[in-house]
Amino acid sequence: ERNEYNPDWRKFVSVTYSFADGSSARTHAIQAALRPYRPTYFHFWQLKTFWHESKITDEDIEVHSFEEMETVPAIAVDQTSDHVLMVVNEMKAFRKDFISTLEKGRSDLKSFWL
């Protein structure tokens, strides 16, 4: 017997979210709205085939599970674990060194890469 209000609805519902481009705010809003459905994500990372040849190939699509793609809103660094804090501190130190190198004048970093 079919029950429209089956409490086990998650076993019977499947949602796929397809995206190729867009702002992170819009993507996050869509992810947040779909979170209860735990969607599978199709990421079209190479649109040239679609735009130029009007076809989609398997090589142009990455399939990701909900667990791989789910994001959560940002939280303050002081509310994270010691491991996360260590990574943040290393990233800040790297950025400081990077900016210092750029400000010194001529370097291969500035003349070639940037």
CNS distance restraints for C-alpha pairs under 8 A (distance, minus, plus):
assign (resid   5 and name CA) (resid   9 and name CA) 7.65 0.50 0.50
assign (resid   8 and name CA) (resid  12 and name CA) 7.54 0.50 0.50
assign (resid   9 and name CA) (resid  13 and name CA) 6.28 0.50 0.50
assign (resid  10 and name CA) (resid  14 and name CA) 7.77 0.50 0.50
assign (resid  10 and name CA) (resid  37 and name CA) 7.04 0.50 0.50
assign (resid  13 and name CA) (resid  37 and name CA) 7.38 0.50 0.50
assign (resid  14 and name CA) (resid  37 and name CA) 7.14 0.50 0.50
assign (resid  14 and name CA) (resid  39 and name CA) 6.81 0.50 0.50
assign (resid  15 and name CA) (resid  37 and name CA) 6.44 0.50 0.50
assign (resid  15 and name CA) (resid  38 and name CA) 7.28 0.50 0.50
assign (resid  15 and name CA) (resid  39 and name CA) 4.73 0.50 0.50
assign (resid  15 and name CA) (resid  40 and name CA) 6.45 0.50 0.50
assign (resid  16 and name CA) (resid  39 and name CA) 5.10 0.50 0.50
assign (resid  16 and name CA) (resid  40 and name CA) 4.73 0.50 0.50
assign (resid  16 and name CA) (resid  41 and name CA) 5.71 0.50 0.50
assign (resid  16 and name CA) (resid  42 and name CA) 7.12 0.50 0.50
assign (resid  17 and name CA) (resid  39 and name CA) 6.23 0.50 0.50
assign (resid  17 and name CA) (resid  40 and name CA) 6.18 0.50 0.50
assign (resid  17 and name CA) (resid  41 and name CA) 4.83 0.50 0.50
assign (resid  17 and name CA) (resid  42 and name CA) 6.14 0.50 0.50
assign (resid  18 and name CA) (resid  41 and name CA) 5.78 0.50 0.50
assign (resid  18 and name CA) (resid  42 and name CA) 4.60 0.50 0.50
assign (resid  18 and name CA) (resid  43 and name CA) 5.98 0.50 0.50
assign (resid  18 and name CA) (resid  44 and name CA) 7.44 0.50 0.50
assign (resid  19 and name CA) (resid  41 and name CA) 7.65 0.50 0.50
assign (resid  19 and name CA) (resid  42 and name CA) 6.40 0.50 0.50
assign (resid  19 and name CA) (resid  43 and name CA) 5.25 0.50 0.50
assign (resid  19 and name CA) (resid  44 and name CA) 6.23 0.50 0.50
assign (resid  20 and name CA) (resid  43 and name CA) 5.68 0.50 0.50
assign (resid  20 and name CA) (resid  44 and name CA) 4.73 0.50 0.50
assign (resid  20 and name CA) (resid  45 and name CA) 5.96 0.50 0.50
assign (resid  20 and name CA) (resid  47 and name CA) 7.83 0.50 0.50
assign (resid  22 and name CA) (resid  26 and name CA) 6.80 0.50 0.50
assign (resid  22 and name CA) (resid  27 and name CA) 6.69 0.50 0.50
assign (resid  23 and name CA) (resid  27 and name CA) 6.28 0.50 0.50
assign (resid  24 and name CA) (resid  28 and name CA) 5.95 0.50 0.50
assign (resid  25 and name CA) (resid  29 and name CA) 6.15 0.50 0.50
assign (resid  26 and name CA) (resid  30 and name CA) 6.26 0.50 0.50
assign (resid  27 and name CA) (resid  31 and name CA) 6.15 0.50 0.50
assign (resid  28 and name CA) (resid  32 and name CA) 6.02 0.50 0.50
assign (resid  28 and name CA) (resid  71 and name CA) 7.37 0.50 0.50
assign (resid  29 and name CA) (resid  33 and name CA) 6.24 0.50 0.50
assign (resid  30 and name CA) (resid  34 and name CA) 6.20 0.50 0.50
assign (resid  31 and name CA) (resid  35 and name CA) 5.87 0.50 0.50
assign (resid  31 and name CA) (resid  70 and name CA) 7.18 0.50 0.50
assign (resid  31 and name CA) (resid  71 and name CA) 7.76 0.50 0.50
assign (resid  34 and name CA) (resid  38 and name CA) 6.68 0.50 0.50
assign (resid  34 and name CA) (resid  39 and name CA) 6.81 0.50 0.50
assign (resid  35 and name CA) (resid  39 and name CA) 7.22 0.50 0.50
assign (resid  35 and name CA) (resid  70 and name CA) 7.99 0.50 0.50
assign (resid  38 and name CA) (resid  66 and name CA) 5.48 0.50 0.50
assign (resid  39 and name CA) (resid  65 and name CA) 7.27 0.50 0.50
assign (resid  39 and name CA) (resid  66 and name CA) 5.53 0.50 0.50
assign (resid  40 and name CA) (resid  63 and name CA) 7.24 0.50 0.50
assign (resid  40 and name CA) (resid  64 and name CA) 6.03 0.50 0.50
assign (resid  40 and name CA) (resid  65 and name CA) 4.91 0.50 0.50
assign (resid  40 and name CA) (resid  66 and name CA) 5.39 0.50 0.50
assign (resid  41 and name CA) (resid  63 and name CA) 5.75 0.50 0.50
assign (resid  41 and name CA) (resid  64 and name CA) 5.06 0.50 0.50
assign (resid  41 and name CA) (resid  65 and name CA) 6.22 0.50 0.50
assign (resid  41 and name CA) (resid  66 and name CA) 6.86 0.50 0.50
assign (resid  41 and name CA) (resid  69 and name CA) 7.40 0.50 0.50
assign (resid  42 and name CA) (resid  61 and name CA) 6.27 0.50 0.50
assign (resid  42 and name CA) (resid  62 and name CA) 5.72 0.50 0.50
assign (resid  42 and name CA) (resid  63 and name CA) 4.75 0.50 0.50
assign (resid  42 and name CA) (resid  64 and name CA) 6.48 0.50 0.50
assign (resid  43 and name CA) (resid  61 and name CA) 5.55 0.50 0.50
assign (resid  43 and name CA) (resid  62 and name CA) 5.05 0.50 0.50
assign (resid  43 and name CA) (resid  63 and name CA) 6.41 0.50 0.50
assign (resid  43 and name CA) (resid  64 and name CA) 7.74 0.50 0.50
assign (resid  44 and name CA) (resid  60 and name CA) 5.76 0.50 0.50
assign (resid  44 and name CA) (resid  61 and name CA) 4.70 0.50 0.50
assign (resid  44 and name CA) (resid  62 and name CA) 6.55 0.50 0.50
assign (resid  45 and name CA) (resid  60 and name CA) 6.07 0.50 0.50
assign (resid  45 and name CA) (resid  61 and name CA) 6.40 0.50 0.50
assign (resid  45 and name CA) (resid  62 and name CA) 7.31 0.50 0.50
assign (resid  46 and name CA) (resid  60 and name CA) 5.12 0.50 0.50
assign (resid  46 and name CA) (resid  61 and name CA) 7.53 0.50 0.50
assign (resid  47 and name CA) (resid  51 and name CA) 6.12 0.50 0.50
assign (resid  47 and name CA) (resid  60 and name CA) 7.17 0.50 0.50
assign (resid  48 and name CA) (resid  52 and name CA) 5.74 0.50 0.50
assign (resid  48 and name CA) (resid  53 and name CA) 7.77 0.50 0.50
assign (resid  49 and name CA) (resid  53 and name CA) 5.29 0.50 0.50
assign (resid  49 and name CA) (resid  54 and name CA) 6.71 0.50 0.50
assign (resid  49 and name CA) (resid  55 and name CA) 6.20 0.50 0.50
assign (resid  49 and name CA) (resid  56 and name CA) 6.50 0.50 0.50
assign (resid  49 and name CA) (resid  57 and name CA) 7.62 0.50 0.50
assign (resid  49 and name CA) (resid  60 and name CA) 7.76 0.50 0.50
assign (resid  50 and name CA) (resid  54 and name CA) 4.56 0.50 0.50
assign (resid  50 and name CA) (resid  55 and name CA) 4.77 0.50 0.50
assign (resid  50 and name CA) (resid  56 and name CA) 5.41 0.50 0.50
assign (resid  51 and name CA) (resid  55 and name CA) 7.82 0.50 0.50
assign (resid  56 and name CA) (resid  60 and name CA) 6.77 0.50 0.50
assign (resid  57 and name CA) (resid  61 and name CA) 7.18 0.50 0.50
assign (resid  64 and name CA) (resid  68 and name CA) 6.04 0.50 0.50
assign (resid  64 and name CA) (resid  69 and name CA) 6.61 0.50 0.50
assign (resid  65 and name CA) (resid  69 and name CA) 6.54 0.50 0.50
assign (resid  66 and name CA) (resid  70 and name CA) 5.67 0.50 0.50
assign (resid  75 and name CA) (resid  79 and name CA) 6.80 0.50 0.50
assign (resid  75 and name CA) (resid  80 and name CA) 7.71 0.50 0.50
assign (resid  76 and name CA) (resid  80 and name CA) 7.21 0.50 0.50
assign (resid  77 and name CA) (resid  84 and name CA) 7.77 0.50 0.50
assign (resid  77 and name CA) (resid  85 and name CA) 6.45 0.50 0.50
assign (resid  77 and name CA) (resid  88 and name CA) 7.91 0.50 0.50
assign (resid  78 and name CA) (resid  85 and name CA) 7.46 0.50 0.50
assign (resid  80 and name CA) (resid  84 and name CA) 6.15 0.50 0.50
assign (resid  80 and name CA) (resid  85 and name CA) 6.67 0.50 0.50
assign (resid  81 and name CA) (resid  85 and name CA) 6.32 0.50 0.50
assign (resid  82 and name CA) (resid  86 and name CA) 6.13 0.50 0.50
assign (resid  83 and name CA) (resid  87 and name CA) 6.44 0.50 0.50
assign (resid  84 and name CA) (resid  88 and name CA) 6.23 0.50 0.50
assign (resid  85 and name CA) (resid  89 and name CA) 6.16 0.50 0.50
assign (resid  86 and name CA) (resid  90 and name CA) 6.24 0.50 0.50
assign (resid  87 and name CA) (resid  91 and name CA) 6.16 0.50 0.50
assign (resid  88 and name CA) (resid  92 and name CA) 6.22 0.50 0.50
assign (resid  89 and name CA) (resid  93 and name CA) 6.20 0.50 0.50
assign (resid  90 and name CA) (resid  94 and name CA) 6.13 0.50 0.50
assign (resid  91 and name CA) (resid  95 and name CA) 6.14 0.50 0.50
assign (resid  92 and name CA) (resid  96 and name CA) 6.16 0.50 0.50
assign (resid  93 and name CA) (resid  97 and name CA) 6.28 0.50 0.50
assign (resid  94 and name CA) (resid  98 and name CA) 6.05 0.50 0.50
assign (resid  95 and name CA) (resid  99 and name CA) 6.13 0.50 0.50
assign (resid  96 and name CA) (resid 100 and name CA) 6.11 0.50 0.50
assign (resid  97 and name CA) (resid 101 and name CA) 6.15 0.50 0.50
assign (resid  98 and name CA) (resid 102 and name CA) 6.38 0.50 0.50
assign (resid  99 and name CA) (resid 103 and name CA) 6.18 0.50 0.50
assign (resid 100 and name CA) (resid 104 and name CA) 6.40 0.50 0.50
assign (resid 101 and name CA) (resid 105 and name CA) 7.62 0.50 0.50
assign (resid 101 and name CA) (resid 107 and name CA) 7.63 0.50 0.50
assign (resid 102 and name CA) (resid 106 and name CA) 7.77 0.50 0.50
assign (resid 102 and name CA) (resid 107 and name CA) 7.46 0.50 0.50
assign (resid 102 and name CA) (resid 109 and name CA) 7.40 0.50 0.50
assign (resid 102 and name CA) (resid 110 and name CA) 6.27 0.50 0.50
assign (resid 105 and name CA) (resid 110 and name CA) 7.84 0.50 0.50
assign (resid 106 and name CA) (resid 110 and name CA) 6.41 0.50 0.50
assign (resid 106 and name CA) (resid 111 and name CA) 6.62 0.50 0.50
assign (resid 107 and name CA) (resid 111 and name CA) 6.05 0.50 0.50
assign (resid 108 and name CA) (resid 112 and name CA) 5.30 0.50 0.50
assign (resid 108 and name CA) (resid 113 and name CA) 7.00 0.50 0.50
assign (resid 109 and name CA) (resid 113 and name CA) 5.13 0.50 0.50
assign (resid 109 and name CA) (resid 114 and name CA) 6.45 0.50 0.50
assign (resid 110 and name CA) (resid 114 and name CA) 4.98 0.50 0.50
